[in-house]
Each structure stands twice: as C-alpha cells, then as structure tokens.
Amino acid sequence: MNSTNTSIGLRVSLCEDARVSVVHDASAPWTLRAHPAPAPIAGWCVLELTRKAATLDQLTAQESQEFGLILSKVSAAVREATKCERTYVTCFAEAYRQVHAHIAPRHESDARTQGWAVADLYRQVQSGSISPADQAAHEKTFQLIAQLLSA
C-alpha cells in the first residue's frame, strides 16, 4: 500500500486493488474507489463514509464539512484526469444504504453522459445491454485521479 498526504489534510492510500482511501481524521474516514466493474465511464468514482450512516442527515457537522471539501477536490481531480467539462454527483443510498456519492465525468461530446441520460447509461451497463468502459482505461484513469489528489 502506498500512502501520501494531500495539501488539504487528506491521506490518500493507493492499494493493490486500485482502491484509494481518503481519510481526513481517524475518527471519520472516507474511502474513494473506482466504480467497480462494470464501470459505465472511465473515471467514475464512488466516495463512501466508512462509519455506518444511511442518510446525509446522519452525518456529524465535521463529516458534512469533510464531505463537501472532499467532493470538491475529487470532482476537480476527475475533471483533470478525464478532461470532462464537469462532473455529476449523485447520492441515492437506495440499493446500498450507506452514505456514498457517485462522481461521474460529464463529457459534452458524449450524449450518454448528459443530464439524466447518465442514469440510463448506468442501468444499461449494469444490465449488460451495452458495453462498459474499458476496465484497463478505467483503472489507469483512477490511478491518475489518485495521483492528482496526492499532489
């Protein structure tokens, strides 16, 4: 495991399985990981609170502040790594009832990533009706995101 500190007080650890742990405080850890295969888009990430909490209103004040700060930094890293124009952040916690957010690249040139179409893309990839992102490209993009967060 490779561990570094970021300029915003986060520890970023790159593990053998391409997971990145982002921890601001030992009592309130967050984990950032590449979306597991099959990933809809290269660079799609998931940020998760390690402590058990099902909804955003169950976050402590400190966790809420960290969540916003980390989302901002992760979004910037995803934009730089994928060259997308912006990112979408979704937080449903329906199938997996734990506070987590999906950070997805939104490319102007790819209509599948625009607006609610990205949700259709997600469902189509999960059902197997369309091909996912290339897994090697997705992992390489995620490693670049990890490097950017460590800079």
C-alpha positions, 0 to 999 in steps of 0.5 A: 500500500502506498500512502501520501498526504494531500495539501488539504489534510487528506491521506490518500492510500493507493492499494493493490486493488486500485482502491484509494482511501481518503481519510481526513481524521481517524475518527471519520474516514472516507474511502474513494474507489473506482466504480467497480466493474462494470464501470459505465465511464472511465473515471467514475468514482464512488466516495463512501463514509466508512462509519455506518450512516444511511442518510446525509442527515446522519452525518456529524457537522465535521463529516458534512464539512469533510464531505463537501471539501472532499467532493470538491477536490475529487470532482476537480481531480476527475475533471483533470484526469478525464478532461470532462467539462464537469462532473455529476454527483449523485447520492441515492443510498437506495440499493446500498444504504450507506452514505456514498456519492457517485462522481461521474465525468460529464463529457459534452461530446458524449450524449450518454453522459448528459443530464439524466441520460447518465442514469440510463447509461448506468442501468444499461451497463449494469444490465449488460445491454451495452458495453462498459468502459474499458476496465484497463482505461478505467483503472489507469484513469483512477490511478491518475485521479489518485495521483492528482489528489496526492499532489 
